[in-house]
Amino acid sequence: MSYFNHLLFGVYPYIALAVFVLGSLIRYDREPYSWKTGSSQMLESKQLRKGSFAFHIGILAILAGHFVGLLTPHQVWDVLGVTASTKQVIAMAAGGFFGLICLYGMTILLKRRLTNPRVRATSTRMDIVILMLLYVQLILGLLSIPFSLGHLDGSEMLKLMAWAQYTVTFQAVEASSAIAEVGMIYKLHVFLGMTLFLLFPFSRLVHIWSVPVKYMRRSYQVVRQKG
């Protein structure tokens, strides 16, 4: 069992992250015209606006929370006076709140993608697979909250933090050992998260790399009315 644990949580993350980075670079180099959101707004806009707004608000908050929560060493939280138990409660509350917002948006988007004939006709198989995997991943995350109620001391969270921090510092053996005893719901969540990184370069999710930051520095465009 330890062999499979190491394979899934010690080795697989590096495979997924390598494909995530290299695959994105190769796609951008070889298929630049496929680097787009593939928006279907012209086919249907009302449900898209409603679902997309809620989805993006929820998912951005969730990703930021995961990034800060998992990769900030617990010693930093200790200095700030935030105990593992307090951090666990905050994570559950914030994760549940933004998770439900995201779930609301994703439900609208998934229903629209599957039931609107025009949108469905322009959807690729990968579009549907990615959306469904994101939906399952979100549900797994929400389902982990009731399980976390049994670990309000923050013990499971500390193990997941150790796994993430050992992974990013290339300590695969320590990473797989840290996550070995956590609940299955958390392991499924982590595994599916890595799988989404693996599939990222082959989907329209690559548009995330193209956040239009330059528009924040662009000069204002002056528009004059005809006299």
N, C-alpha and C positions, 0 to 999 in steps of 0.2 A: 504493500500500500504506500510506503514511503517513496518508492520509486516513481509511482504515478503522481504522487503529490509534488515531487521535485520536478517531474516532467511538465506538469500543468502550471505550476506556480513559481518554478525556478528557471525553467528553460523557455517555455512558451511565451512569456511576456517579452523576451528579447526577440524572438522570431516575429511576433506581432508588431513590435515597435520598429524593427528593422524594415519590415514590409511597409509599414506606415510612412516612414521617412523616405526610403529609397523608391518605393512605388510611386509616391507623390511626385518626387523629382523626375522620375522617368516619364510619368504621364504628362507632366507639364512640358517636358522637352519634346516628346514624340507626338502628343495629341493635344496641342494647345487649344484647338477649337472645341474640344470636348470639355474644357475647363469652364464650366458654367453651372448655374443653378437649375437650368432647364425649367424655368418658371411656367406654370400653366395658368397664370392670372388672366390671360386673354380668354381662356375657355370658361372660367368661372372665378369670380372675384370675391363675392360676399363671404362664403364659407372659408375661403383661403385667408382673407384678412383676419377674420375672427379666430381661426385656429392657429395661424402663423404667429400672431401677436402673443397669445397665451403660451404657445410652445416655446418661443424664443426667450420670453421673460423667464419662464420656469427653467429651461435647460441651461441658460447662462448662469443663473443663480446656483443651480445644482453643481455645475462643473466648477464654478469658483469655490463653492463650499468644499467639494471633494479635494480640489488642488490644495487649498489652504489647510484643511483639516488633516489630510493624510501626510502631507510633506513637511509640515511645520513640526520640528522636534518637540517632544513633550517637555523638554527642559525649558523651552521658550514659554510654553503655557504655564509652567510652574513659576517662572519669574514674574509673569503677568498676574499670578494669583488665581489662575483658572484651573481647577482640579479636573481630573479625568471624568469624574461623575458629572460635574457641571457642564463640561464640554459635550458629554454624551447627551444630556438633556437638550442642550442648544441644538446639537446636530439633528436630533429626532424632531424637534419642533420646526426648525427651519427647513429641514429636508421634507417633512410631511407637508408643510405649507406650500412650498414651491413645487413639490412633486405633484400635488393635486392640481395646481395651476397648469403644469406641463401636461398632466394626464388629460385634462379637459381639452387643451389645444390639440394634443396628439389624437384624441378620439375623433375630433372633428376632421382633422387632416386624413386620418386613415379611412374613415367612412367616405369622405369625399373622393379619395384616391380609388377606392374599391367599387363605389356605387355610381359615381358620375360617369356615364358612358364616354363622354368626350375626354375627360381627364384620364380614364382608364385606358383608352385607346392610345394615348401618347405616353403612357408609363412603360418603362422597361421592367424586366423581371427584377433587376437589382434595386430599382426604386421601391418596389413593393417589399422585397426582402429586407432592405435596410429599415424601412419604416416599421415593419412588423417586429424586427429585432430590437429596435429602439423602444417600441411599445412594451415588449416582454421585459426588457432591461429595466424600464421605469417601474413596472409592476413588481418586479423582484425587489427593487429598492424600497418601494412602499411596504411590501410584505415583510421586509427585514425590521421595520420599526416595531411591530409587536414583539418580535423575538428580542429586540434590544431592551424591552421593558424588563426582561429577566436578567439583564446585565447592566444595571444602572450604575454599577461601580466603574464602568468604562473599560473593563478587562478585555472584551472582544474588540473594542475600538483600538486599544493600545496594540493589540496583535496585528490588526490591519494596518495601523500606522507603521509598525515595525516592518511589515512586509513591503509596503510602498517605499519606505526610506532605504531599506536594504536593496531593493530592486534598482532604484535610481543611482545607487552607489556601487552597482555591479557586484553585489555579494549574494549570488544566487542561492547558495546553500543555506545561508542564514535567513534569506527571504522565505524559502519554501518551508524551513523549520518554523518560522514565526507564525505562518498561516495554517500550519498542519492541524491544529486543534480547534480552529474556529468552526462555527456552525455551517452546515451545508448551504443554507440560504445565502450566506455571505460568499462562500466559495463560488456558487453559481453566478452571483452578481459580478464577482471579479473576473471569472472566466469569460462570461459573455461580454464584459467590458473590453477585455483584451481582443476578443474576436471582432468586435466593432472596429478596433484599431487596425486589425488585419484586413478587413474589407474596405476600409476607408478609401484607399487610392482607386478602387474600382467602382466607386459610386459618385453621385453628384455631391457628396459631402465635401469633396475637395474644394468647393467654393468657399469653405471656411477660411482657407489660406488667403483668400483674396479680399479680406475686409478692407473697405475703401478708406484707410487711414489718411491717405494723402488729401482727401477732400477737406479734412479738418484744417489743413495748412494752405489750401488754395485761396487765392484772392477772390473777393466777391465779384460776381459778374454783373456789370452795369447794363440794364435793359432800358432803352428809351422808347417812349411812344412816338409814333409818327406825328409830326406837326401838321 
